[in-house]
Amino acid sequence: MSASFGLKEVSAAYSRMRGYVHRTPVFTSHNINVLAGTQLYMKAENLQKTGSFKARGACNAVFLEKERNPNSPGVVTHSTGNHGQAVAYAAKCAGLPCSVVVPKDTPKVKCDAIREYGAELVYCQPTPTSRQEVCVEIQAKTGKTVIHPFDNFDVMAGQGTIALELLEEFILSSLMGSCCKEVLRASRDCGLILHSSLIPLLMLYGHNR
């Protein structure tokens, strides 16, 4: 794991992955707002590269691996599909070899997508223990760096860029006006703006597979 994780790391991740992930749109629904009794913003990460927000965390973690170790032998991860696709995509972008450990009952469409990004696909038993054990075995044999699906601060920082986009495009522009929005776009120094006083204004809901 990285030594730290905060706004600085999230902001750096946002700059690092620019050009490799989509700035996904945000939708609203009058009917849903009426039902909820408040204004809701829905960020369409289903339109993200590889089909999920996982591309953000994977790109940040894999690109950082390449920065820290230019001669890296590659990366390895375990996944039931979405994270595996994301790491395979990120590794392809970074020019690193990649192995993805998946349970043997993983849907074929997800396995095919992982292969199409050029990664090696390794099957394991459909248990969390088996996934981790096979992943560690590959790491020991090849020297590849493990990109854990969630227990990794670099991955977390990448996922956090969703909030930066949401705040920049909607929340901050509504609270502080278009001038502040342009300053944010110019500087990307979100640490000056994402003050803790803004956090109670947000309730984030997501669906993860």
Residue frames relative to the residue before (quaternion, step in Angstrom):
aa qw qx qy qz dx dy dz
M 1.0000 0.0000 0.0000 0.0000 0.00 0.00 0.00
S 0.5458 -0.5842 0.4783 0.3634 3.54 -1.21 0.47
A 0.6000 -0.6009 0.4010 0.3437 3.56 -1.25 0.45
S 0.8139 0.0921 -0.0267 0.5730 3.56 1.11 -0.54
F 0.0559 -0.7796 0.6233 0.0246 3.50 -1.31 0.39
G 0.3263 0.7292 -0.5416 0.2617 3.56 -0.58 1.16
L 0.8050 -0.2895 0.2033 0.4762 3.53 -1.29 -0.33
K 0.6084 0.5604 -0.3521 0.4380 3.58 1.04 -0.74
E 0.6929 0.4793 -0.2725 0.4646 3.57 0.91 -0.94
V 0.6381 0.5195 -0.3261 0.4654 3.58 1.05 -0.76
S 0.6547 0.5083 -0.3076 0.4673 3.57 0.96 -0.87
A 0.6497 0.5043 -0.3153 0.4735 3.59 1.00 -0.81
A 0.6238 0.5372 -0.3345 0.4587 3.58 1.04 -0.77
Y 0.6276 0.5544 -0.3307 0.4352 3.56 1.00 -0.84
S 0.6795 0.4676 -0.2830 0.4894 3.57 0.99 -0.84
R 0.6512 0.5599 -0.3104 0.4076 3.55 0.97 -0.91
M 0.7770 0.3740 -0.1928 0.4683 3.58 0.90 -0.90
R 0.3784 0.7447 -0.4811 0.2659 3.57 1.28 0.01
G 0.7655 0.3107 -0.2599 0.5000 3.55 -0.84 0.98
Y 0.7237 0.4042 -0.2367 0.5069 3.57 1.27 -0.28
V 0.7467 0.2393 -0.1792 0.5942 3.58 1.26 -0.23
H 0.5236 -0.6376 0.4680 0.3165 3.55 -1.22 0.48
R 0.3525 -0.6280 0.6354 0.2787 3.50 -1.31 0.46
T 0.2123 -0.8473 0.4753 0.1057 3.54 0.08 1.31
P 0.5302 -0.6507 0.4426 0.3156 3.59 -1.10 0.66
V 0.2892 -0.7199 0.6022 0.1883 3.53 -1.32 0.37
F 0.1595 -0.8073 0.5657 0.0529 3.55 -0.81 1.05
T 0.1652 -0.7491 0.6285 0.1285 3.52 -1.29 0.42
S 0.1441 -0.7751 0.6091 0.0859 3.55 -1.25 0.40
H 0.4357 -0.7094 0.4911 0.2565 3.56 -0.66 1.11
N 0.6712 0.5128 -0.3074 0.4382 3.59 0.87 -0.92
I 0.6649 0.4850 -0.3040 0.4799 3.56 0.97 -0.84
N 0.6192 0.5405 -0.3445 0.4535 3.59 1.04 -0.72
V 0.6407 0.5195 -0.3213 0.4652 3.56 1.01 -0.82
L 0.6653 0.5036 -0.3013 0.4614 3.57 0.93 -0.89
A 0.7165 0.4472 -0.2465 0.4753 3.56 1.00 -0.86
G 0.3630 -0.7480 0.4811 0.2778 3.55 1.18 -0.50
T 0.7387 0.2795 -0.2081 0.5769 3.56 1.21 0.50
Q 0.5652 -0.5827 0.4518 0.3701 3.57 -1.31 0.14
L 0.0868 -0.8060 0.5853 0.0139 3.58 -0.71 1.10
Y 0.1617 -0.7531 0.6307 0.0945 3.53 -1.14 0.74
M 0.1330 -0.8103 0.5699 0.0294 3.58 -0.79 1.06
K 0.2040 -0.8054 0.5500 0.0847 3.56 -0.41 1.26
A 0.3323 -0.8054 0.4695 0.1434 3.55 -0.51 1.25
E 0.0086 -0.8301 0.5564 -0.0371 3.56 0.34 1.24
N 0.4894 0.6250 -0.4472 0.4122 3.58 1.25 0.01
L 0.6583 0.4737 -0.3009 0.5017 3.58 1.29 -0.26
Q 0.4353 0.7119 -0.4406 0.3310 3.57 1.32 0.13
K 0.6667 -0.4421 0.4007 0.4467 3.56 -1.29 0.22
T 0.8287 0.1490 -0.1881 0.5056 3.57 -1.02 0.94
G 0.6077 -0.6310 0.3283 0.3533 3.61 1.25 0.17
S 0.7950 0.1764 -0.1366 0.5641 3.60 1.21 0.17
F 0.6742 -0.4995 0.3701 0.3987 3.55 -1.33 0.27
K 0.4935 0.6937 -0.4183 0.3168 3.59 1.21 -0.37
A 0.5516 0.6196 -0.3970 0.3927 3.60 1.15 -0.46
R 0.6082 0.5727 -0.3524 0.4219 3.59 1.09 -0.67
G 0.7141 0.4479 -0.2586 0.4717 3.55 0.75 -1.04
A 0.6510 0.5256 -0.3155 0.4476 3.56 0.97 -0.85
C 0.6559 0.5101 -0.3190 0.4559 3.59 0.90 -0.88
N 0.6651 0.4975 -0.3241 0.4528 3.58 0.85 -0.88
A 0.6938 0.4849 -0.2851 0.4496 3.59 0.83 -0.97
V 0.6948 0.4666 -0.2834 0.4683 3.60 0.87 -0.90
F 0.6529 0.5024 -0.3249 0.4645 3.60 0.95 -0.79
L 0.6329 0.5151 -0.3276 0.4762 3.58 1.07 -0.70
E 0.5999 0.5486 -0.3557 0.4612 3.59 1.05 -0.69
K 0.6675 0.4867 -0.2991 0.4777 3.58 0.96 -0.85
E 0.6444 0.5158 -0.3249 0.4616 3.61 1.01 -0.76
R 0.7131 0.4599 -0.2549 0.4637 3.57 0.88 -0.95
N 0.8015 0.1182 -0.0257 0.5856 3.56 1.07 -0.73
P 0.2130 -0.8261 0.5086 0.1165 3.61 0.21 1.24
N 0.7272 0.3827 -0.2265 0.5228 3.59 1.16 -0.56
S 0.1974 0.8202 -0.5127 0.1592 3.56 1.17 0.54
P 0.4235 -0.7061 0.5042 0.2607 3.60 -0.96 0.83
G 0.7187 -0.4192 0.2455 0.4975 3.58 1.27 -0.05
V 0.4353 -0.6764 0.5347 0.2592 3.51 -1.36 -0.21
V 0.1052 -0.7650 0.6318 0.0680 3.52 -1.30 0.47
T 0.0213 0.7927 -0.6088 0.0247 3.55 -1.10 0.66
H 0.2636 -0.7171 0.6044 0.2258 3.54 -1.34 0.06
S 0.0825 0.8061 -0.5676 0.1460 3.53 -0.98 0.88
T 0.4065 -0.6694 0.5518 0.2868 3.54 -1.29 0.35
G 0.8228 -0.2182 0.0885 0.5172 3.57 1.22 0.18
N 0.7795 0.3864 -0.2278 0.4372 3.58 0.35 -1.23
H 0.6854 0.4519 -0.2942 0.4893 3.60 0.84 -0.89
G 0.6229 0.5475 -0.3387 0.4445 3.57 1.02 -0.74
Q 0.6401 0.5066 -0.3198 0.4810 3.58 0.96 -0.82
A 0.6682 0.5244 -0.2993 0.4348 3.54 0.93 -0.95
V 0.6708 0.4780 -0.3000 0.4812 3.60 0.93 -0.87
A 0.6237 0.5305 -0.3399 0.4628 3.59 1.01 -0.74
Y 0.6485 0.5093 -0.3074 0.4749 3.58 1.00 -0.85
A 0.6754 0.4992 -0.2938 0.4565 3.57 0.87 -0.98
A 0.6492 0.5168 -0.3152 0.4605 3.58 0.98 -0.84
K 0.6207 0.5293 -0.3365 0.4705 3.57 1.04 -0.74
C 0.6562 0.5093 -0.3053 0.4657 3.58 0.96 -0.88
A 0.7256 0.4329 -0.2319 0.4820 3.58 1.02 -0.84
G 0.4254 -0.7156 0.4546 0.3167 3.58 1.24 -0.27
L 0.4968 0.6443 -0.4296 0.3917 3.57 1.10 0.74
P 0.5138 -0.6007 0.5022 0.3509 3.59 -1.12 0.61
C 0.0779 -0.8111 0.5797 -0.0018 3.56 -1.09 0.72
S 0.0862 -0.7552 0.6477 0.0525 3.53 -1.12 0.81
V 0.0975 -0.7926 0.6010 0.0327 3.56 -0.96 0.88
V 0.2265 -0.7680 0.5900 0.1038 3.54 -0.74 1.13
V 0.0224 0.8075 -0.5867 0.0571 3.57 -0.72 1.08
P 0.5522 -0.5825 0.4628 0.3763 3.61 -1.11 0.55
K 0.5816 -0.6311 0.3887 0.3352 3.57 -1.04 0.75
D 0.6870 0.4505 -0.2989 0.4856 3.60 1.23 -0.24
T 0.3223 0.7495 -0.5094 0.2736 3.59 1.22 0.41
P 0.5601 -0.6241 0.4156 0.3521 3.64 -0.87 0.85
K 0.5776 -0.6294 0.4060 0.3247 3.56 -0.97 0.90
V 0.6262 0.5578 -0.3550 0.4132 3.58 0.96 -0.80
K 0.6697 0.4812 -0.3048 0.4765 3.59 1.03 -0.73
C 0.6252 0.5293 -0.3328 0.4672 3.58 1.05 -0.74
D 0.6479 0.5205 -0.3140 0.4590 3.56 0.95 -0.86
A 0.6484 0.5249 -0.3192 0.4496 3.57 0.98 -0.85
I 0.6345 0.5261 -0.3280 0.4616 3.58 1.01 -0.80
R 0.6634 0.5018 -0.2991 0.4675 3.57 0.94 -0.89
E 0.6446 0.5478 -0.3260 0.4221 3.57 0.98 -0.84
Y 0.6579 0.4761 -0.3128 0.4926 3.58 1.18 -0.45
G 0.6083 -0.6210 0.3220 0.3750 3.56 1.29 0.16
A 0.5067 0.6652 -0.4190 0.3538 3.58 1.24 0.14
E 0.4806 -0.6104 0.5416 0.3211 3.51 -1.31 0.43
L 0.2200 -0.7764 0.5800 0.1111 3.56 -0.87 0.97
V 0.0424 -0.7943 0.6057 -0.0199 3.58 -0.78 1.08
Y 0.2741 -0.7885 0.5322 0.1410 3.57 -0.70 1.10
C 0.0599 -0.7797 0.6226 0.0284 3.53 -1.22 0.64
Q 0.6511 -0.4688 0.3873 0.4542 3.58 -1.26 -0.01
P 0.5243 -0.6736 0.4264 0.2993 3.63 -1.07 0.69
T 0.4997 0.6001 -0.4731 0.4079 3.55 0.63 1.17
P 0.5978 -0.5757 0.4097 0.3788 3.62 -1.09 0.59
T 0.6352 0.5429 -0.3309 0.4385 3.59 1.00 -0.77
S 0.6647 0.5041 -0.2995 0.4631 3.57 0.91 -0.92
R 0.6195 0.5502 -0.3383 0.4462 3.58 0.98 -0.83
Q 0.7070 0.4645 -0.2640 0.4633 3.55 0.82 -1.00
E 0.6543 0.5272 -0.3200 0.4377 3.57 0.95 -0.84
V 0.6728 0.4802 -0.3022 0.4748 3.59 0.88 -0.89
C 0.6194 0.5463 -0.3358 0.4530 3.57 1.04 -0.77
V 0.6681 0.4921 -0.2907 0.4764 3.58 0.93 -0.91
E 0.6158 0.5471 -0.3436 0.4510 3.60 1.03 -0.74
I 0.6637 0.4927 -0.3026 0.4745 3.58 0.93 -0.90
Q 0.6225 0.5400 -0.3325 0.4585 3.57 1.01 -0.81
A 0.6785 0.5034 -0.2898 0.4497 3.58 0.91 -0.93
K 0.7014 0.4744 -0.2636 0.4621 3.59 1.00 -0.85
T 0.8081 0.3200 -0.1319 0.4766 3.60 0.94 -0.89
G 0.4262 -0.7017 0.4703 0.3237 3.58 1.14 -0.50
K 0.4114 0.7227 -0.4654 0.3032 3.56 1.29 0.13
T 0.4587 -0.6803 0.5060 0.2660 3.55 -1.14 0.68
V 0.3900 -0.7204 0.5250 0.2308 3.56 -0.91 0.93
I 0.1452 -0.7480 0.6434 0.0735 3.56 -0.93 0.99
H 0.2188 -0.8187 0.5183 0.1149 3.56 0.03 1.30
P 0.5803 -0.6321 0.3844 0.3405 3.62 -0.95 0.80
F 0.8390 0.0453 -0.0057 0.5423 3.62 0.99 -0.67
D 0.6797 0.4747 -0.2964 0.4742 3.62 1.09 -0.57
N 0.5485 0.5705 -0.3795 0.4792 3.55 0.80 1.10
F 0.4031 -0.7508 0.4688 0.2327 3.60 -0.53 1.17
D 0.6106 0.5486 -0.3596 0.4437 3.62 1.08 -0.61
V 0.6325 0.5057 -0.3165 0.4939 3.56 1.08 -0.76
M 0.6474 0.5253 -0.3193 0.4505 3.59 0.92 -0.87
A 0.6471 0.5262 -0.3190 0.4501 3.57 0.95 -0.89
G 0.6481 0.5165 -0.3159 0.4619 3.56 1.02 -0.79
Q 0.6554 0.5006 -0.3172 0.4683 3.58 0.95 -0.84
G 0.6224 0.5848 -0.3310 0.4013 3.57 1.10 -0.69
T 0.5392 0.6329 -0.4074 0.3777 3.58 1.21 -0.32
I 0.4896 0.6343 -0.4372 0.4084 3.58 1.24 -0.27
A 0.6821 0.4951 -0.2842 0.4570 3.57 0.90 -0.96
L 0.6149 0.5473 -0.3583 0.4405 3.59 1.01 -0.73
E 0.6690 0.4942 -0.3015 0.4662 3.56 0.90 -0.91
L 0.6620 0.5176 -0.3074 0.4465 3.56 0.91 -0.92
L 0.6695 0.4913 -0.2961 0.4720 3.56 0.91 -0.90
E 0.6656 0.5209 -0.3065 0.4379 3.55 0.89 -0.93
E 0.7506 0.4445 -0.2288 0.4321 3.55 0.76 -1.06
F 0.8373 0.2189 -0.0761 0.4951 3.57 0.91 -0.83
I 0.7403 0.4293 -0.2661 0.4437 3.57 0.51 -1.11
L 0.7282 0.4349 -0.2629 0.4599 3.58 0.69 -1.05
S 0.6421 0.5207 -0.3410 0.4476 3.57 0.97 -0.74
S 0.6537 0.5021 -0.3111 0.4731 3.57 1.10 -0.67
L 0.7205 0.4601 -0.2555 0.4516 3.57 0.95 -0.89
M 0.8341 0.2468 -0.0674 0.4888 3.55 0.86 -0.96
G 0.5636 -0.6343 0.3812 0.3670 3.58 1.21 -0.08
S 0.6898 -0.5171 0.3316 0.3832 3.52 -1.30 0.36
C 0.5684 0.6010 -0.3937 0.4009 3.60 1.09 -0.55
C 0.6672 0.4944 -0.2958 0.4721 3.56 0.89 -0.94
K 0.6132 0.5600 -0.3410 0.4406 3.56 1.06 -0.78
E 0.6796 0.4796 -0.3000 0.4670 3.59 0.91 -0.85
V 0.6141 0.5316 -0.3502 0.4665 3.60 1.06 -0.68
L 0.6443 0.5227 -0.3152 0.4608 3.56 0.98 -0.87
R 0.6572 0.5057 -0.3183 0.4594 3.56 0.91 -0.86
A 0.6781 0.5053 -0.2992 0.4421 3.57 0.97 -0.80
S 0.7835 0.3764 -0.1791 0.4608 3.55 0.85 -0.93
R 0.1502 -0.8000 0.5471 0.1952 3.57 1.01 -0.93
D 0.4857 0.6544 -0.4491 0.3662 3.58 1.23 0.25
C 0.0721 -0.8649 0.4964 0.0185 3.51 0.55 1.23
G 0.5183 0.6525 -0.4168 0.3632 3.56 1.18 -0.32
L 0.6462 0.5198 -0.3221 0.4566 3.58 1.17 -0.51
I 0.7582 0.4033 -0.1873 0.4768 3.56 1.16 -0.59
L 0.6897 0.4722 -0.2886 0.4669 3.56 1.00 -0.80
H 0.0303 0.8251 -0.5580 0.0831 3.55 0.59 1.21
S 0.6318 -0.5712 0.3686 0.3724 3.53 -1.12 0.65
S 0.5813 0.6053 -0.3791 0.3899 3.59 1.14 -0.47
L 0.6267 0.5382 -0.3417 0.4480 3.59 1.22 -0.35
I 0.5660 0.6597 -0.3779 0.3188 3.56 1.08 -0.70
P 0.6580 0.5135 -0.3503 0.4250 3.69 0.86 -0.74
L 0.5952 0.5808 -0.3685 0.4155 3.59 1.21 -0.31
L 0.7265 0.4574 -0.2215 0.4626 3.56 1.21 -0.43
M 0.0018 -0.7322 0.6803 0.0335 3.49 -1.19 0.74
L 0.1381 -0.8270 0.5441 0.0314 3.57 -0.49 1.22
Y 0.0756 -0.7793 0.6218 0.0192 3.54 -0.90 0.98
G 0.0529 0.8103 -0.5815 0.0495 3.58 -0.92 0.84
H 0.2809 -0.7227 0.6031 0.1870 3.52 -1.33 0.33
N 0.0621 -0.8214 0.5662 -0.0296 3.54 -0.66 1.12
R 0.0837 -0.7766 0.6230 0.0418 3.54 -1.05 0.82
